[in-house]
Amino acid sequence: MKVTVLFFGAAKEIVGADAIEFDLPPQISAAAAFREILQTYSALSEKFGKSLLFAVNQAYASGDEIIQNGDELAIFPPVSGGSGESPKSDEIRTETGIFKLTFEPLNVGEIARQVVPPTCGAIVTLDGFVREWTKGKQTEYLVYEAYEPMALAEMQKLGALAREKFEIAHVAIVHRLGRLEIGETSIVIAVAAPHRRSAFEACEWIIKELKRTVPIWKKEFYADGSAWIEGEKI
């Protein structure tokens, strides 16, 4: 049977393609399927070892699910927050959240003021922007890339989990993709809550989890080269 395998971040540069068609035997588990793919592309294992992440049909793979003909598989390094651009924006809106990926500049105030539940009197907002210096190395610009449908689903999941963990009313998570210059906003998180402490705690928790689980990567460009920035393994 045939499946589509997607590669992101530094993984796609090693393979030399962002998508391939791959033949697998029937009734194969996700764990076995990924082992076969990595045997074919051994350079991935040599580069990343056991830190690679896997997804089946836009959800993290458990390993024991059975792969079906036509499934979409994905292989990527730990997420970090890129190339390949698109003019479109993808967005999910619910009664309690706004989750969006866009290639357009972000207006922090405009995003935050979309979150105005009548039970809340304040919004805690995180404005994450591109810094010029990291660990003594000067960055000229960044490029962000995402596994877009899965990233949106994971962002929505974070919003739901945040509402379970903290006393908050509404969440907005908006991440920019493509090329960003120094000082430009890359992510906005806005949390509305009846009490400010819960909003602060939820906002901090969301950004930590987003950097850990949402499939977004960044590539830093310097005067003397470039590098993909990897996050921590889930």
mmCIF file of the C-alpha atoms, coordinates in Angstrom:
data_MODEL
# 
_entry.id   MODEL 
# 
loop_
_atom_site.group_PDB 
_atom_site.id 
_atom_site.type_symbol 
_atom_site.label_atom_id 
_atom_site.label_alt_id 
_atom_site.label_comp_id 
_atom_site.label_asym_id 
_atom_site.label_entity_id 
_atom_site.label_seq_id 
_atom_site.pdbx_PDB_ins_code 
_atom_site.Cartn_x 
_atom_site.Cartn_y 
_atom_site.Cartn_z 
_atom_site.occupancy 
_atom_site.B_iso_or_equiv 
_atom_site.pdbx_formal_charge 
_atom_site.auth_seq_id 
_atom_site.auth_comp_id 
_atom_site.auth_asym_id 
_atom_site.auth_atom_id 
_atom_site.pdbx_PDB_model_num 
ATOM 1   C CA . MET A 1 1   ? 0.000   0.000  0.000  1.00 0.00 ? 1   MET A CA 1 
ATOM 2   C CA . LYS A 1 2   ? 1.059   3.585  -0.522 1.00 0.00 ? 2   LYS A CA 1 
ATOM 3   C CA . VAL A 1 3   ? 1.273   6.419  1.990  1.00 0.00 ? 3   VAL A CA 1 
ATOM 4   C CA . THR A 1 4   ? 2.444   10.006 1.808  1.00 0.00 ? 4   THR A CA 1 
ATOM 5   C CA . VAL A 1 5   ? 5.329   10.955 4.081  1.00 0.00 ? 5   VAL A CA 1 
ATOM 6   C CA . LEU A 1 6   ? 5.909   14.626 4.906  1.00 0.00 ? 6   LEU A CA 1 
ATOM 7   C CA . PHE A 1 7   ? 9.177   16.068 6.221  1.00 0.00 ? 7   PHE A CA 1 
ATOM 8   C CA . PHE A 1 8   ? 9.634   19.347 8.076  1.00 0.00 ? 8   PHE A CA 1 
ATOM 9   C CA . GLY A 1 9   ? 12.408  21.509 9.398  1.00 0.00 ? 9   GLY A CA 1 
ATOM 10  C CA . ALA A 1 10  ? 15.930  20.143 9.101  1.00 0.00 ? 10  ALA A CA 1 
ATOM 11  C CA . ALA A 1 11  ? 14.503  16.697 8.266  1.00 0.00 ? 11  ALA A CA 1 
ATOM 12  C CA . LYS A 1 12  ? 13.289  17.846 4.863  1.00 0.00 ? 12  LYS A CA 1 
ATOM 13  C CA . GLU A 1 13  ? 16.706  19.299 4.049  1.00 0.00 ? 13  GLU A CA 1 
ATOM 14  C CA . ILE A 1 14  ? 18.352  15.959 4.839  1.00 0.00 ? 14  ILE A CA 1 
ATOM 15  C CA . VAL A 1 15  ? 15.867  14.006 2.703  1.00 0.00 ? 15  VAL A CA 1 
ATOM 16  C CA . GLY A 1 16  ? 15.882  16.604 -0.062 1.00 0.00 ? 16  GLY A CA 1 
ATOM 17  C CA . ALA A 1 17  ? 12.092  16.713 -0.327 1.00 0.00 ? 17  ALA A CA 1 
ATOM 18  C CA . ASP A 1 18  ? 9.159   17.913 1.704  1.00 0.00 ? 18  ASP A CA 1 
ATOM 19  C CA . ALA A 1 19  ? 6.921   14.994 0.653  1.00 0.00 ? 19  ALA A CA 1 
ATOM 20  C CA . ILE A 1 20  ? 7.396   11.517 -0.811 1.00 0.00 ? 20  ILE A CA 1 
ATOM 21  C CA . GLU A 1 21  ? 5.216   8.554  -1.694 1.00 0.00 ? 21  GLU A CA 1 
ATOM 22  C CA . PHE A 1 22  ? 6.289   5.437  0.213  1.00 0.00 ? 22  PHE A CA 1 
ATOM 23  C CA . ASP A 1 23  ? 5.327   1.759  -0.148 1.00 0.00 ? 23  ASP A CA 1 
ATOM 24  C CA . LEU A 1 24  ? 4.468   -0.165 3.018  1.00 0.00 ? 24  LEU A CA 1 
ATOM 25  C CA . PRO A 1 25  ? 3.161   -3.697 3.627  1.00 0.00 ? 25  PRO A CA 1 
ATOM 26  C CA . PRO A 1 26  ? -0.492  -4.001 4.737  1.00 0.00 ? 26  PRO A CA 1 
ATOM 27  C CA . GLN A 1 27  ? -1.436  -4.150 8.422  1.00 0.00 ? 27  GLN A CA 1 
ATOM 28  C CA . ILE A 1 28  ? 1.772   -2.483 9.539  1.00 0.00 ? 28  ILE A CA 1 
ATOM 29  C CA . SER A 1 29  ? 1.869   -0.523 12.802 1.00 0.00 ? 29  SER A CA 1 
ATOM 30  C CA . ALA A 1 30  ? 2.951   3.099  12.936 1.00 0.00 ? 30  ALA A CA 1 
ATOM 31  C CA . ALA A 1 31  ? 6.087   2.182  14.884 1.00 0.00 ? 31  ALA A CA 1 
ATOM 32  C CA . ALA A 1 32  ? 7.100   -0.415 12.283 1.00 0.00 ? 32  ALA A CA 1 
ATOM 33  C CA . ALA A 1 33  ? 6.254   1.960  9.419  1.00 0.00 ? 33  ALA A CA 1 
ATOM 34  C CA . PHE A 1 34  ? 8.502   4.660  10.768 1.00 0.00 ? 34  PHE A CA 1 
ATOM 35  C CA . ARG A 1 35  ? 11.301  2.147  11.292 1.00 0.00 ? 35  ARG A CA 1 
ATOM 36  C CA . GLU A 1 36  ? 11.068  1.206  7.620  1.00 0.00 ? 36  GLU A CA 1 
ATOM 37  C CA . ILE A 1 37  ? 11.146  4.839  6.536  1.00 0.00 ? 37  ILE A CA 1 
ATOM 38  C CA . LEU A 1 38  ? 14.166  5.548  8.727  1.00 0.00 ? 38  LEU A CA 1 
ATOM 39  C CA . GLN A 1 39  ? 15.972  2.526  7.311  1.00 0.00 ? 39  GLN A CA 1 
ATOM 40  C CA . THR A 1 40  ? 15.519  4.065  3.865  1.00 0.00 ? 40  THR A CA 1 
ATOM 41  C CA . TYR A 1 41  ? 16.578  7.519  5.064  1.00 0.00 ? 41  TYR A CA 1 
ATOM 42  C CA . SER A 1 42  ? 19.239  6.527  7.567  1.00 0.00 ? 42  SER A CA 1 
ATOM 43  C CA . ALA A 1 43  ? 20.741  10.020 7.576  1.00 0.00 ? 43  ALA A CA 1 
ATOM 44  C CA . LEU A 1 44  ? 17.752  11.139 9.638  1.00 0.00 ? 44  LEU A CA 1 
ATOM 45  C CA . SER A 1 45  ? 18.635  8.716  12.433 1.00 0.00 ? 45  SER A CA 1 
ATOM 46  C CA . GLU A 1 46  ? 22.283  9.665  12.204 1.00 0.00 ? 46  GLU A CA 1 
ATOM 47  C CA . LYS A 1 47  ? 21.393  13.323 12.631 1.00 0.00 ? 47  LYS A CA 1 
ATOM 48  C CA . PHE A 1 48  ? 18.591  13.188 15.195 1.00 0.00 ? 48  PHE A CA 1 
ATOM 49  C CA . GLY A 1 49  ? 18.887  9.785  16.903 1.00 0.00 ? 49  GLY A CA 1 
ATOM 50  C CA . LYS A 1 50  ? 15.785  9.089  18.996 1.00 0.00 ? 50  LYS A CA 1 
ATOM 51  C CA . SER A 1 51  ? 14.634  12.704 19.109 1.00 0.00 ? 51  SER A CA 1 
ATOM 52  C CA . LEU A 1 52  ? 12.579  12.533 15.890 1.00 0.00 ? 52  LEU A CA 1 
ATOM 53  C CA . LEU A 1 53  ? 8.827   12.975 16.224 1.00 0.00 ? 53  LEU A CA 1 
ATOM 54  C CA . PHE A 1 54  ? 6.189   11.162 14.182 1.00 0.00 ? 54  PHE A CA 1 
ATOM 55  C CA . ALA A 1 55  ? 2.602   11.881 13.236 1.00 0.00 ? 55  ALA A CA 1 
ATOM 56  C CA . VAL A 1 56  ? -0.146  9.950  11.468 1.00 0.00 ? 56  VAL A CA 1 
ATOM 57  C CA . ASN A 1 57  ? -2.962  11.893 9.823  1.00 0.00 ? 57  ASN A CA 1 
ATOM 58  C CA . GLN A 1 58  ? -1.995  15.133 11.624 1.00 0.00 ? 58  GLN A CA 1 
ATOM 59  C CA . ALA A 1 59  ? -1.822  13.691 15.137 1.00 0.00 ? 59  ALA A CA 1 
ATOM 60  C CA . TYR A 1 60  ? 1.151   12.468 17.121 1.00 0.00 ? 60  TYR A CA 1 
ATOM 61  C CA . ALA A 1 61  ? 1.599   8.727  16.562 1.00 0.00 ? 61  ALA A CA 1 
ATOM 62  C CA . SER A 1 62  ? 1.148   6.364  19.482 1.00 0.00 ? 62  SER A CA 1 
ATOM 63  C CA . GLY A 1 63  ? 3.076   3.629  17.673 1.00 0.00 ? 63  GLY A CA 1 
ATOM 64  C CA . ASP A 1 64  ? 0.526   0.827  17.792 1.00 0.00 ? 64  ASP A CA 1 
ATOM 65  C CA . GLU A 1 65  ? -2.112  2.206  15.409 1.00 0.00 ? 65  GLU A CA 1 
ATOM 66  C CA . ILE A 1 66  ? -2.398  0.386  12.082 1.00 0.00 ? 66  ILE A CA 1 
ATOM 67  C CA . ILE A 1 67  ? -1.438  2.351  9.004  1.00 0.00 ? 67  ILE A CA 1 
ATOM 68  C CA . GLN A 1 68  ? -4.015  2.430  6.217  1.00 0.00 ? 68  GLN A CA 1 
ATOM 69  C CA . ASN A 1 69  ? -3.555  2.886  2.475  1.00 0.00 ? 69  ASN A CA 1 
ATOM 70  C CA . GLY A 1 70  ? -3.435  6.597  1.651  1.00 0.00 ? 70  GLY A CA 1 
ATOM 71  C CA . ASP A 1 71  ? -2.549  7.746  5.178  1.00 0.00 ? 71  ASP A CA 1 
ATOM 72  C CA . GLU A 1 72  ? -0.477  10.874 5.713  1.00 0.00 ? 72  GLU A CA 1 
ATOM 73  C CA . LEU A 1 73  ? 2.628   10.331 7.822  1.00 0.00 ? 73  LEU A CA 1 
ATOM 74  C CA . ALA A 1 74  ? 5.007   13.044 9.008  1.00 0.00 ? 74  ALA A CA 1 
ATOM 75  C CA . ILE A 1 75  ? 8.543   13.039 10.370 1.00 0.00 ? 75  ILE A CA 1 
ATOM 76  C CA . PHE A 1 76  ? 10.071  16.047 12.063 1.00 0.00 ? 76  PHE A CA 1 
ATOM 77  C CA . PRO A 1 77  ? 12.658  17.097 14.645 1.00 0.00 ? 77  PRO A CA 1 
ATOM 78  C CA . PRO A 1 78  ? 11.555  18.469 18.036 1.00 0.00 ? 78  PRO A CA 1 
ATOM 79  C CA . VAL A 1 79  ? 9.473   21.567 17.451 1.00 0.00 ? 79  VAL A CA 1 
ATOM 80  C CA . SER A 1 80  ? 10.846  25.042 18.100 1.00 0.00 ? 80  SER A CA 1 
ATOM 81  C CA . GLY A 1 81  ? 8.549   27.443 16.988 1.00 0.00 ? 81  GLY A CA 1 
ATOM 82  C CA . GLY A 1 82  ? 11.380  27.370 8.100  1.00 0.00 ? 82  GLY A CA 1 
ATOM 83  C CA . SER A 1 83  ? 10.788  28.019 4.762  1.00 0.00 ? 83  SER A CA 1 
ATOM 84  C CA . GLY A 1 84  ? 8.153   27.687 2.138  1.00 0.00 ? 84  GLY A CA 1 
ATOM 85  C CA . GLU A 1 85  ? 5.633   30.464 2.088  1.00 0.00 ? 85  GLU A CA 1 
ATOM 86  C CA . SER A 1 86  ? 1.927   30.665 1.426  1.00 0.00 ? 86  SER A CA 1 
ATOM 87  C CA . PRO A 1 87  ? -0.356  33.694 1.104  1.00 0.00 ? 87  PRO A CA 1 
ATOM 88  C CA . LYS A 1 88  ? -3.171  32.165 3.081  1.00 0.00 ? 88  LYS A CA 1 
ATOM 89  C CA . SER A 1 89  ? -4.090  32.284 6.757  1.00 0.00 ? 89  SER A CA 1 
ATOM 90  C CA . ASP A 1 90  ? -5.566  29.287 8.563  1.00 0.00 ? 90  ASP A CA 1 
ATOM 91  C CA . GLU A 1 91  ? -7.864  29.884 11.495 1.00 0.00 ? 91  GLU A CA 1 
ATOM 92  C CA . ILE A 1 92  ? -10.102 28.064 13.951 1.00 0.00 ? 92  ILE A CA 1 
ATOM 93  C CA . ARG A 1 93  ? -12.644 30.014 16.000 1.00 0.00 ? 93  ARG A CA 1 
ATOM 94  C CA . THR A 1 94  ? -14.728 28.642 18.840 1.00 0.00 ? 94  THR A CA 1 
ATOM 95  C CA . GLU A 1 95  ? -16.811 30.264 21.581 1.00 0.00 ? 95  GLU A CA 1 
ATOM 96  C CA . THR A 1 96  ? -13.797 30.121 23.873 1.00 0.00 ? 96  THR A CA 1 
ATOM 97  C CA . GLY A 1 97  ? -10.810 30.464 21.561 1.00 0.00 ? 97  GLY A CA 1 
ATOM 98  C CA . ILE A 1 98  ? -9.150  31.871 18.441 1.00 0.00 ? 98  ILE A CA 1 
ATOM 99  C CA . PHE A 1 99  ? -6.319  29.863 16.885 1.00 0.00 ? 99  PHE A CA 1 
ATOM 100 C CA . LYS A 1 100 ? -4.610  31.153 13.781 1.00 0.00 ? 100 LYS A CA 1 
ATOM 101 C CA . LEU A 1 101 ? -1.552  30.776 11.535 1.00 0.00 ? 101 LEU A CA 1 
ATOM 102 C CA . THR A 1 102 ? -0.819  33.645 9.178  1.00 0.00 ? 102 THR A CA 1 
ATOM 103 C CA . PHE A 1 103 ? 1.883   35.070 6.923  1.00 0.00 ? 103 PHE A CA 1 
ATOM 104 C CA . GLU A 1 104 ? 0.663   38.612 7.622  1.00 0.00 ? 104 GLU A CA 1 
ATOM 105 C CA . PRO A 1 105 ? 2.154   40.966 10.269 1.00 0.00 ? 105 PRO A CA 1 
ATOM 106 C CA . LEU A 1 106 ? 0.508   40.658 13.690 1.00 0.00 ? 106 LEU A CA 1 
ATOM 107 C CA . ASN A 1 107 ? -1.276  43.526 15.448 1.00 0.00 ? 107 ASN A CA 1 
ATOM 108 C CA . VAL A 1 108 ? -1.027  42.682 19.149 1.00 0.00 ? 108 VAL A CA 1 
ATOM 109 C CA . GLY A 1 109 ? -3.715  45.055 20.371 1.00 0.00 ? 109 GLY A CA 1 
ATOM 110 C CA . GLU A 1 110 ? -6.153  44.056 17.661 1.00 0.00 ? 110 GLU A CA 1 
ATOM 111 C CA . ILE A 1 111 ? -5.730  40.366 18.479 1.00 0.00 ? 111 ILE A CA 1 
ATOM 112 C CA . ALA A 1 112 ? -6.031  40.895 22.227 1.00 0.00 ? 112 ALA A CA 1 
ATOM 113 C CA . ARG A 1 113 ? -9.200  42.967 21.954 1.00 0.00 ? 113 ARG A CA 1 
ATOM 114 C CA . GLN A 1 114 ? -10.962 40.155 20.111 1.00 0.00 ? 114 GLN A CA 1 
ATOM 115 C CA . VAL A 1 115 ? -11.011 38.433 23.512 1.00 0.00 ? 115 VAL A CA 1 
ATOM 116 C CA . VAL A 1 116 ? -13.520 40.446 25.587 1.00 0.00 ? 116 VAL A CA 1 
ATOM 117 C CA . PRO A 1 117 ? -15.876 38.148 27.550 1.00 0.00 ? 117 PRO A CA 1 
ATOM 118 C CA . PRO A 1 118 ? -18.364 40.132 29.696 1.00 0.00 ? 118 PRO A CA 1 
ATOM 119 C CA . THR A 1 119 ? -17.310 38.208 32.826 1.00 0.00 ? 119 THR A CA 1 
ATOM 120 C CA . CYS A 1 120 ? -13.711 39.417 32.538 1.00 0.00 ? 120 CYS A CA 1 
ATOM 121 C CA . GLY A 1 121 ? -12.143 42.796 33.222 1.00 0.00 ? 121 GLY A CA 1 
ATOM 122 C CA . ALA A 1 122 ? -8.648  42.249 31.896 1.00 0.00 ? 122 ALA A CA 1 
ATOM 123 C CA . ILE A 1 123 ? -6.580  40.320 29.369 1.00 0.00 ? 123 ILE A CA 1 
ATOM 124 C CA . VAL A 1 124 ? -3.017  39.071 29.810 1.00 0.00 ? 124 VAL A CA 1 
ATOM 125 C CA . THR A 1 125 ? -1.137  39.218 26.513 1.00 0.00 ? 125 THR A CA 1 
ATOM 126 C CA . LEU A 1 126 ? 2.191   37.745 25.437 1.00 0.00 ? 126 LEU A CA 1 
ATOM 127 C CA . ASP A 1 127 ? 3.917   39.494 22.534 1.00 0.00 ? 127 ASP A CA 1 
ATOM 128 C CA . GLY A 1 128 ? 6.745   37.249 21.334 1.00 0.00 ? 128 GLY A CA 1 
ATOM 129 C CA . PHE A 1 129 ? 9.071   38.943 18.853 1.00 0.00 ? 129 PHE A CA 1 
ATOM 130 C CA . VAL A 1 130 ? 12.301  38.248 16.980 1.00 0.00 ? 130 VAL A CA 1 
ATOM 131 C CA . ARG A 1 131 ? 15.424  39.121 18.955 1.00 0.00 ? 131 ARG A CA 1 
ATOM 132 C CA . GLU A 1 132 ? 18.711  40.051 17.353 1.00 0.00 ? 132 GLU A CA 1 
ATOM 133 C CA . TRP A 1 133 ? 21.139  38.377 19.763 1.00 0.00 ? 133 TRP A CA 1 
ATOM 134 C CA . THR A 1 134 ? 20.978  34.816 21.151 1.00 0.00 ? 134 THR A CA 1 
ATOM 135 C CA . LYS A 1 135 ? 23.835  33.365 23.200 1.00 0.00 ? 135 LYS A CA 1 
ATOM 136 C CA . GLY A 1 136 ? 26.212  35.911 21.751 1.00 0.00 ? 136 GLY A CA 1 
ATOM 137 C CA . LYS A 1 137 ? 25.292  35.183 18.111 1.00 0.00 ? 137 LYS A CA 1 
ATOM 138 C CA . GLN A 1 138 ? 23.705  37.852 15.937 1.00 0.00 ? 138 GLN A CA 1 
ATOM 139 C CA . THR A 1 139 ? 20.593  36.920 13.973 1.00 0.00 ? 139 THR A CA 1 
ATOM 140 C CA . GLU A 1 140 ? 19.711  38.769 10.758 1.00 0.00 ? 140 GLU A CA 1 
ATOM 141 C CA . TYR A 1 141 ? 16.192  37.349 10.375 1.00 0.00 ? 141 TYR A CA 1 
ATOM 142 C CA . LEU A 1 142 ? 14.085  34.228 11.055 1.00 0.00 ? 142 LEU A CA 1 
ATOM 143 C CA . VAL A 1 143 ? 11.887  31.997 8.922  1.00 0.00 ? 143 VAL A CA 1 
ATOM 144 C CA . TYR A 1 144 ? 9.042   30.043 10.540 1.00 0.00 ? 144 TYR A CA 1 
ATOM 145 C CA . GLU A 1 145 ? 7.536   26.875 9.085  1.00 0.00 ? 145 GLU A CA 1 
ATOM 146 C CA . ALA A 1 146 ? 4.604   24.793 10.344 1.00 0.00 ? 146 ALA A CA 1 
ATOM 147 C CA . TYR A 1 147 ? 2.828   21.528 9.699  1.00 0.00 ? 147 TYR A CA 1 
ATOM 148 C CA . GLU A 1 148 ? -0.193  23.770 9.396  1.00 0.00 ? 148 GLU A CA 1 
ATOM 149 C CA . PRO A 1 149 ? -3.276  21.560 9.898  1.00 0.00 ? 149 PRO A CA 1 
ATOM 150 C CA . MET A 1 150 ? -1.657  19.687 12.786 1.00 0.00 ? 150 MET A CA 1 
ATOM 151 C CA . ALA A 1 151 ? -0.327  22.913 14.317 1.00 0.00 ? 151 ALA A CA 1 
ATOM 152 C CA . LEU A 1 152 ? -3.805  24.431 14.357 1.00 0.00 ? 152 LEU A CA 1 
ATOM 153 C CA . ALA A 1 153 ? -5.253  21.289 15.932 1.00 0.00 ? 153 ALA A CA 1 
ATOM 154 C CA . GLU A 1 154 ? -2.553  21.274 18.614 1.00 0.00 ? 154 GLU A CA 1 
ATOM 155 C CA . MET A 1 155 ? -3.102  24.978 19.320 1.00 0.00 ? 155 MET A CA 1 
ATOM 156 C CA . GLN A 1 156 ? -6.816  24.364 19.778 1.00 0.00 ? 156 GLN A CA 1 
ATOM 157 C CA . LYS A 1 157 ? -6.005  21.437 22.077 1.00 0.00 ? 157 LYS A CA 1 
ATOM 158 C CA . LEU A 1 158 ? -3.794  23.718 24.184 1.00 0.00 ? 158 LEU A CA 1 
ATOM 159 C CA . GLY A 1 159 ? -6.623  26.213 24.491 1.00 0.00 ? 159 GLY A CA 1 
ATOM 160 C CA . ALA A 1 160 ? -8.983  23.503 25.725 1.00 0.00 ? 160 ALA A CA 1 
ATOM 161 C CA . LEU A 1 161 ? -6.420  22.129 28.185 1.00 0.00 ? 161 LEU A CA 1 
ATOM 162 C CA . ALA A 1 162 ? -5.700  25.617 29.506 1.00 0.00 ? 162 ALA A CA 1 
ATOM 163 C CA . ARG A 1 163 ? -9.387  26.128 30.244 1.00 0.00 ? 163 ARG A CA 1 
ATOM 164 C CA . GLU A 1 164 ? -9.424  22.836 32.158 1.00 0.00 ? 164 GLU A CA 1 
ATOM 165 C CA . LYS A 1 165 ? -6.318  23.696 34.195 1.00 0.00 ? 165 LYS A CA 1 
ATOM 166 C CA . PHE A 1 166 ? -6.962  27.375 34.930 1.00 0.00 ? 166 PHE A CA 1 
ATOM 167 C CA . GLU A 1 167 ? -9.966  29.573 35.672 1.00 0.00 ? 167 GLU A CA 1 
ATOM 168 C CA . ILE A 1 168 ? -9.965  31.397 32.347 1.00 0.00 ? 168 ILE A CA 1 
ATOM 169 C CA . ALA A 1 169 ? -12.716 32.345 29.925 1.00 0.00 ? 169 ALA A CA 1 
ATOM 170 C CA . HIS A 1 170 ? -11.108 32.783 26.512 1.00 0.00 ? 170 HIS A CA 1 
ATOM 171 C CA . VAL A 1 171 ? -7.794  32.192 24.711 1.00 0.00 ? 171 VAL A CA 1 
ATOM 172 C CA . ALA A 1 172 ? -6.321  33.554 21.481 1.00 0.00 ? 172 ALA A CA 1 
ATOM 173 C CA . ILE A 1 173 ? -3.167  32.008 19.990 1.00 0.00 ? 173 ILE A CA 1 
ATOM 174 C CA . VAL A 1 174 ? -1.912  33.532 16.738 1.00 0.00 ? 174 VAL A CA 1 
ATOM 175 C CA . HIS A 1 175 ? 1.437   32.547 15.197 1.00 0.00 ? 175 HIS A CA 1 
ATOM 176 C CA . ARG A 1 176 ? 3.081   34.133 12.207 1.00 0.00 ? 176 ARG A CA 1 
ATOM 177 C CA . LEU A 1 177 ? 4.858   32.076 9.531  1.00 0.00 ? 177 LEU A CA 1 
ATOM 178 C CA . GLY A 1 178 ? 7.380   32.888 6.819  1.00 0.00 ? 178 GLY A CA 1 
ATOM 179 C CA . ARG A 1 179 ? 10.172  35.465 7.048  1.00 0.00 ? 179 ARG A CA 1 
ATOM 180 C CA . LEU A 1 180 ? 10.301  37.778 10.058 1.00 0.00 ? 180 LEU A CA 1 
ATOM 181 C CA . GLU A 1 181 ? 12.710  40.643 10.603 1.00 0.00 ? 181 GLU A CA 1 
ATOM 182 C CA . ILE A 1 182 ? 14.270  41.638 13.920 1.00 0.00 ? 182 ILE A CA 1 
ATOM 183 C CA . GLY A 1 183 ? 11.657  43.113 16.247 1.00 0.00 ? 183 GLY A CA 1 
ATOM 184 C CA . GLU A 1 184 ? 8.638   41.745 14.371 1.00 0.00 ? 184 GLU A CA 1 
ATOM 185 C CA . THR A 1 185 ? 6.025   39.862 16.389 1.00 0.00 ? 185 THR A CA 1 
ATOM 186 C CA . SER A 1 186 ? 6.062   36.099 15.828 1.00 0.00 ? 186 SER A CA 1 
ATOM 187 C CA . ILE A 1 187 ? 3.358   35.034 18.289 1.00 0.00 ? 187 ILE A CA 1 
ATOM 188 C CA . VAL A 1 188 ? 0.534   36.578 20.267 1.00 0.00 ? 188 VAL A CA 1 
ATOM 189 C CA . ILE A 1 189 ? -1.179  34.780 23.134 1.00 0.00 ? 189 ILE A CA 1 
ATOM 190 C CA . ALA A 1 190 ? -4.088  36.568 24.817 1.00 0.00 ? 190 ALA A CA 1 
ATOM 191 C CA . VAL A 1 191 ? -5.883  35.096 27.845 1.00 0.00 ? 191 VAL A CA 1 
ATOM 192 C CA . ALA A 1 192 ? -9.018  36.544 29.409 1.00 0.00 ? 192 ALA A CA 1 
ATOM 193 C CA . ALA A 1 193 ? -10.009 35.507 32.931 1.00 0.00 ? 193 ALA A CA 1 
ATOM 194 C CA . PRO A 1 194 ? -12.159 36.783 35.802 1.00 0.00 ? 194 PRO A CA 1 
ATOM 195 C CA . HIS A 1 195 ? -9.008  36.952 37.954 1.00 0.00 ? 195 HIS A CA 1 
ATOM 196 C CA . ARG A 1 196 ? -5.625  38.114 36.675 1.00 0.00 ? 196 ARG A CA 1 
ATOM 197 C CA . ARG A 1 197 ? -3.519  35.467 38.438 1.00 0.00 ? 197 ARG A CA 1 
ATOM 198 C CA . SER A 1 198 ? -5.188  32.680 36.461 1.00 0.00 ? 198 SER A CA 1 
ATOM 199 C CA . ALA A 1 199 ? -4.643  34.597 33.226 1.00 0.00 ? 199 ALA A CA 1 
ATOM 200 C CA . PHE A 1 200 ? -0.926  35.096 33.940 1.00 0.00 ? 200 PHE A CA 1 
ATOM 201 C CA . GLU A 1 201 ? -0.456  31.427 34.867 1.00 0.00 ? 201 GLU A CA 1 
ATOM 202 C CA . ALA A 1 202 ? -2.361  30.185 31.826 1.00 0.00 ? 202 ALA A CA 1 
ATOM 203 C CA . CYS A 1 203 ? -0.452  32.443 29.450 1.00 0.00 ? 203 CYS A CA 1 
ATOM 204 C CA . GLU A 1 204 ? 2.906   31.187 30.756 1.00 0.00 ? 204 GLU A CA 1 
ATOM 205 C CA . TRP A 1 205 ? 1.768   27.558 30.586 1.00 0.00 ? 205 TRP A CA 1 
ATOM 206 C CA . ILE A 1 206 ? 0.494   27.923 27.007 1.00 0.00 ? 206 ILE A CA 1 
ATOM 207 C CA . ILE A 1 207 ? 3.744   29.346 25.610 1.00 0.00 ? 207 ILE A CA 1 
ATOM 208 C CA . LYS A 1 208 ? 5.808   26.621 27.295 1.00 0.00 ? 208 LYS A CA 1 
ATOM 209 C CA . GLU A 1 209 ? 3.561   23.855 25.951 1.00 0.00 ? 209 GLU A CA 1 
ATOM 210 C CA . LEU A 1 210 ? 3.319   25.444 22.504 1.00 0.00 ? 210 LEU A CA 1 
ATOM 211 C CA . LYS A 1 211 ? 7.106   25.423 22.150 1.00 0.00 ? 211 LYS A CA 1 
ATOM 212 C CA . ARG A 1 212 ? 7.097   21.764 23.197 1.00 0.00 ? 212 ARG A CA 1 
ATOM 213 C CA . THR A 1 213 ? 4.201   20.257 21.228 1.00 0.00 ? 213 THR A CA 1 
ATOM 214 C CA . VAL A 1 214 ? 2.971   22.449 18.361 1.00 0.00 ? 214 VAL A CA 1 
ATOM 215 C CA . PRO A 1 215 ? 4.744   21.540 15.074 1.00 0.00 ? 215 PRO A CA 1 
ATOM 216 C CA . ILE A 1 216 ? 6.280   24.903 14.235 1.00 0.00 ? 216 ILE A CA 1 
ATOM 217 C CA . TRP A 1 217 ? 9.971   25.330 13.473 1.00 0.00 ? 217 TRP A CA 1 
ATOM 218 C CA . LYS A 1 218 ? 12.225  28.321 13.063 1.00 0.00 ? 218 LYS A CA 1 
ATOM 219 C CA . LYS A 1 219 ? 15.390  28.768 11.059 1.00 0.00 ? 219 LYS A CA 1 
ATOM 220 C CA . GLU A 1 220 ? 17.817  31.465 12.124 1.00 0.00 ? 220 GLU A CA 1 
ATOM 221 C CA . PHE A 1 221 ? 19.838  33.256 9.455  1.00 0.00 ? 221 PHE A CA 1 
ATOM 222 C CA . TYR A 1 222 ? 23.196  34.825 10.300 1.00 0.00 ? 222 TYR A CA 1 
ATOM 223 C CA . ALA A 1 223 ? 25.807  36.715 8.311  1.00 0.00 ? 223 ALA A CA 1 
ATOM 224 C CA . ASP A 1 224 ? 27.866  33.504 8.099  1.00 0.00 ? 224 ASP A CA 1 
ATOM 225 C CA . GLY A 1 225 ? 25.137  30.876 7.595  1.00 0.00 ? 225 GLY A CA 1 
ATOM 226 C CA . SER A 1 226 ? 21.902  29.532 9.034  1.00 0.00 ? 226 SER A CA 1 
ATOM 227 C CA . ALA A 1 227 ? 20.605  26.886 11.436 1.00 0.00 ? 227 ALA A CA 1 
ATOM 228 C CA . TRP A 1 228 ? 17.350  25.189 12.367 1.00 0.00 ? 228 TRP A CA 1 
ATOM 229 C CA . ILE A 1 229 ? 16.516  25.680 16.037 1.00 0.00 ? 229 ILE A CA 1 
ATOM 230 C CA . GLU A 1 230 ? 15.282  22.483 17.656 1.00 0.00 ? 230 GLU A CA 1 
ATOM 231 C CA . GLY A 1 231 ? 13.094  22.278 20.715 1.00 0.00 ? 231 GLY A CA 1 
ATOM 232 C CA . GLU A 1 232 ? 12.847  19.604 23.357 1.00 0.00 ? 232 GLU A CA 1 
ATOM 233 C CA . LYS A 1 233 ? 11.655  16.082 22.725 1.00 0.00 ? 233 LYS A CA 1 
ATOM 234 C CA . ILE A 1 234 ? 8.102   15.322 23.845 1.00 0.00 ? 234 ILE A CA 1 
# 
